[in-house]
Amino acid sequence: MHVHFNLRSTRASFTTAIMLVVHYQGERLRVTSKERVLVAAWDFENQCALLGENTLEHTALNKRLASIQRAVKIYLENREKAGGNVRLSELKQHITQFIDQAKNTKTSAFFWDTFDTFVRYKKTNIKSYKTYDQELRKHLQNVENISQQQLTFEAFHYHENSVVNTLKNYFTYNAQNRKGEAGLLTNTIWKQFKNLKVFLNWCVDQGLIQNFSTKHLTAPLEHIAHVFLTEEELARLENLNLSTSERIVRDLFLVSCETGLRFSDVCSLPSQAVKEDCLEVYPKKTRKNGHTNRLIIPFSTRVKRILARNGQQLPTYPYSQINNFNTCLRALCERADICAINYYYRTIQDREVRIEQKKFELISSHTGRRTFCTLKFLAGMPSHVIMKFSGHTSEQNFMRYLKIDAEIAATKYRDFF
């Protein structure tokens, strides 16, 4: 009796199947182990994966191969002790069942254990870890239940795969949106696939799995009907009679509209950022990406009024409460009669749906940044100068912030026709 492994192809450019070979009583049986490895990562002498860059993954692979080899030997030894003849067809069936059961159990456990490790890592590094821990986890668990197939990393390797297809169909037709209705918006599906790829790429970077293409794990993006506020709407918002907590939300939003700062910056500017006639800011987002770009933003008349109301300092607001900030902001915009009807089209369950919303429903903390860029552009400030204040380093990204609707474009540029 001799049980060993070899590769299906020693000339494969990518991974190749690892074959189990059994020599028993003058007969030879060759069965796929349902494991794959790069030819360059295979130790031909010892018939196992080399321990190098993918040490953790290859150690787990070698353990699975050893368990298969051990299970075959035990099965044959027990049959010999029982005095029974072993037919190759029976042996092949036993091996296949063992491999399927062991692979599903171990690789699924490895997948979810790794996902838990990834969530713990994200929890210590970003505030939005819940998008992985609650949203992505829930969706993956639902797909596992629907497909009745335990999730493994290998399940995401190929486009023509039942798990990947099930995931796409689930997002499109079954997953519940925030309103409790079936079917996610196209851009929400794109976001979930993006989060999935962030997880898979992290696993590759950590050396836990081999690199593979994730181009098939995506969805199309739709143009979103973002809005900006006009000068008249800003004036109505500023003139509201508000409580202290409401005034903090309103003032910080107006500062964002006047400076182009992100919520992460405007809600926690240090006192030394307020100079005599300008703000000196080092944006958090660009600092996180290794840049130390300093922004010098002159005070507008509106910012000077806000500073005067707050003892020449800007109020602060906890960044973790951004959802409460947005809820309060929309309520204030509704009170300021920022209620123009907006129509746009979105794809839900593969059908184009016409959606109608009031303008205040579409406003969030990030609307301030779009308002700044758009109003300055309409006032005639050159794009490259606006980018100096907004901190944009790419004109392509900057142009996404210009929200010039059809009516405003027709009015402002009528002389060109």
N, C-alpha and C positions, 0 to 999 in steps of 0.2 A: 504494500500500500504506500503510495506516494502522493502527497497533496501539495501543490505549489501554484504560483501565479506567473503569468506572463502578459505581455501587451498584445492587443489585437493588431496594432500596426506600430512598427518601430520607426516609420518615416512620416508619421502624422505631423502636420504643421502646428496643430492646436492640441487639445487633449485627445486622448484615445482611451478606449475601454480597457479595463483590467480584467483578464480572463482567469477563471479558476480552472485548473487542470488536475484531474484525478486519474491516477493509474492504479487499477485494482484488478487483480487476478487476470492479468494479461489483456485487459480492456482499458480503453482510454475515454474519458468523458471531459468535455470542454464546455463550461457554462460561464456566462457573463456574471461578474460580481456586482454589476450595476454601479460600479465606481469608475471614475475617470481620473486621468492624471496626464500631465505634460510628459512627453518622452524624456526631455532633459531633466525632469525631476524624479526619474525612476532609477532606483538602485537595482541593476540587473543581477548583480551577484547575490544580494540578500533578498531580492524579490519583495521590495517594499519601497515606499516613497522616501526620497531624500529629505533630511531635515535641514532647511535653509531659511529662505525668506518667509516661507509659509509654515513655520515650525508647528504652530498650534493646529492648523488644518491638517497637515501631513501626519502629525502624531495621532490625531483622531482617526484619520484614514487607516493608518497602520494597525490601530487597535481593532477597527472593524474587519480588516482583512484577517487578522489573527483569530478573531472570534469565529469567522466563517471557516477557516482552516481547522480550528479546534472542534467546531460543531460537526464537520464532516468526519473527522477521525473518531469522535465519540460515537456517532451513528453507526459507522462501519464496525467498530469494536463491539458494540452492543449486539448488533445483528450476528456477528461471528460467535459471540458467547451463547446466543440463543440457538445457534445451529441452523440458522436460516440462510437461504441463498439471497444474494442481493442482485437485483436486476438494475441495469443502468437507468432504465426509465423511472424506477422507483427512487433511485438515488437522486436523479435530476429533479424530480418533483419535490423531494425533501429539501434539497439545497435551495431551490427557488423559493419555497415557502419560508424557509429560515431567513434568507436574504431580504425578502419583501418585508417580513415582520420586523426584523432587526433594523432595517434601513428606515422604515416609516417611524418607528419608535424613537430611534436615536437621533436622526436628522431633524425630526420635528422638535424634540426636546432641545437640541442644540440651537435651532432657529429661535425658539421662544426664550431660552436662557440668554442668548445673544441680544435679543430685542430688549429684554429687561436691563441688561448691562448698558445698552445704548441709551435707554431712557434715563438711567441714573447719571450717565455722563452728561446728557443734555440738561438735566435738572440742575447741575452744578455750573453750567456754562451759559445757558440762555433762559430768559424769562418765559419764552413761548414753548417750553417743553411739553405743555399739555396737548398741543396739536399732535404730538406723537403718542403720548401716554394715553390719551383719552380717545381722540378721533381716529388716528391711524390704527391703533390697537383694536378698537371696536370694529372697524371695517374688515380688518384681516381675520378676526375671529368669526365674524359673520360669514365671510367667504369660505372659511374652513368648514363651518357648519353646513352651508348650502351645498358645497361640492362634496361633502362627506369624505374629504381627503385632507390629511394632515399637511400643513404647510412646511416646506423645506426650502432651502436656498435654491436647490436645483429646479424647483417648480417655476421659478421666475426667469429661467435662462432663455426660454424660447417663446417666440410669438405664437406659433401654432401649438398651444398648450391649453389643456382644459382649465387649469387654475387661472392663467392670465385672462383667458376669455371669460371665465366666470367672474373675475374681478371687474372687468370692463362692463359686463352686463349688469352686475350688481350695482355699480356706481350709477349707471344710466337709468335703470328701471326700479331698483328695490331700495337702495339706501335712502334713509329718511333725511330730509333737509331740516332746516331750523324751524320751519312751520309744521313739521310732522308729516309732510307730504312725501310721496315716493318719487325718487329720481333727483339726482344732484344737478346743479347747473354745470355747464361745460367747463367753466373756469375753476369751479370747485373740484371737479374730477381731475383737472390738470394739476391743481395744488396737491391733491392726495397722491398722485403718481410722483410728483416732485418730492414729497416727503418720503415716499417709499424708496426713491433713488438716493436720497440723502442717507437713509439708513444703510442701504446696500453698499454705497460708496464708502461709508464709514467702516463697514466690516472689511472691505478690501484694504483700506488704509491701515487698519489695525492688524492686517495679516491673518485674519480669521477665515477668509474665503478667497478663492482665486478670482481674479478680475474677469468680468464678462460684460458684453455689450448690454446696455439697458435702453437702447434707442426705441425698442418696441413698447416700453413702459411709459406711455405718454398719452395725452389727449390734446385736441386743438384748443387754441385760445381765442376768445371772442373779445371784440372791442367793448369796453365797459363805459357806460354813460356817466363819467365823473362830472362834477359840477364845480363852479366857482361862484363867488359872491360879487355882485356889482358894488360900486361905491355907494349907491343909494341903499342897498340892503345892509351894508356895513354900518351906515349911519343909523338906520332904524335899530339895528342890534345894539349899537353903542348907547342909544338914548333910552333903553329900557330901564325901568325902575326895579332894581334887583336886591335880593338878600346878599349877605356877605359871601356865602358859599357860591351862589350863582354868579356873583360879580367876578370871583376868581376865575371861574371857567370862561366867562365871556371875555375878560381882559386878556387872558393867556391866548385864547383863540385869535383875538384881534391883533395881538403882538405877532403871532404866526403869519397872519394875513399881511402885516406891514413889513415883516423881515424875511419871510420865506423859511424860517427855522422849522425843523421837525419838532414833533411833540416831545421827543426824548431830550431835546435841548431846551426848548422854551419853558418846560415845566420845572426845570431845576437849574436855572442859570445862577452861578455864584454871584455874590454881591460885587466882586471885583470885575465882573463882565460889563457892568454899567459904567461907562466913562462919561465924560462931560457932555458930549453930543453924539455918542454912538455906542453900539454894543460891540464888544470884542469876544468872539466866540471861537472855540475849537470844537467842531461838531463831533459828537460821540460816535456816530456811525463811521466816519472816516478815520477817527482815532483807532477804532476797533480793527480797521483794515490796514493799519500800519502807517496812516498818513497823519500829518500834524498841520494841516492847512488852517491858517488863521483867517477868519472872516471879520471884516470891519464893516458894520452896517449902520449907516447914519440914522438918527432918530427922525421919524416922520412926525407931523403935528399930532396925529392920533396917539402915537407912542408917548410923546411928551405929556399928553393929557393923562394917560394911564399911569405914568410914573408920578405925576403930581398927585394923583388920587391915592397912591400907595407909598408916600414918603420917599420918593425918588428911588424906589426899589421895585422889582417885579415880584408878584406873588409866586408861590411855589405850589406844586401839586404832585402827589405821589404817582410815579410812572405806572406802578402796578394797578392803579385804579383807572386805566384808560377807558375801560368799558363804561364805568360810571360817568366819566368825563363826556364821552360821546352821547350817552343817554341824556344828560343834562343839557348839552349843547343843542341837540335836536329840539328839545322842548323849548329852549330859549329862541331858536330860529323860528319855530312855529308861532311863538308869541310876537315875534317881530314881523309876522306876516310874510315870511319867505316861503310861500306856498304855491309858486307857479307849478303847473303840471308838466312833468317830463315823461315822454313816451320813448320807449326803446324796445328792442327785440332781443330775446335770449333763447337759447336752445335747451329744452327740457324733454327728456325721454325721446330724443331724436326728432322732436317737433319744434318748429319755430313758434314762440309764444310772444304776443305783444303785451308788454308790461307797462302799467301806468302808476307813477309815484309822484307824490308832492316833493318839491325841491328839498325841504327841510329833512325829509326821510333819507336823503342821499348824502347828507353832510356829516363829516367826521373831523377828527383833529387834523387829518392830513389835507383837508380841503383848504386850510389856511395856506399851506405851501403852494398849492395849485392857484389859489387866488392871487397870491403875490406875483408869481411868474406871469400869469395871464394879464393882470391889470397893468403891470409894468410894460409888457410887450405892446398892449393896446395903446398905452400912453406914448409909445414911440421910443422906449429905451432899447438899444441894440441887444440882440440875444447874448452876445459874448460878455456884455457888461452885466446883464441879469445873472448870468452863470457865475460871475465873480461874487455876487452877493448870496446866491442860493447854494453855492458850493458844488454845483454840477460839474463834473469833469468830462462828460460825454454829451455832445450836442444831440445825439439820438435819444438819450435818456431825458434830456431837458425838453425836447419837443413833445414828449409824452405828457408833460405838465401843462402845456398850453391848451386850455379848454375854451376854444372860440366856437360858440354855437352858430348855427346857420343865420339866425336873425342879426346877431351882432356883426358877423362877417359881412353880411349884405349891406348893413348900415354904414359901417366904417369904411369899407372899400368900394362904395358905390361909384366913386369918381374914376375907378379903373375901367369902368364898362362904358 
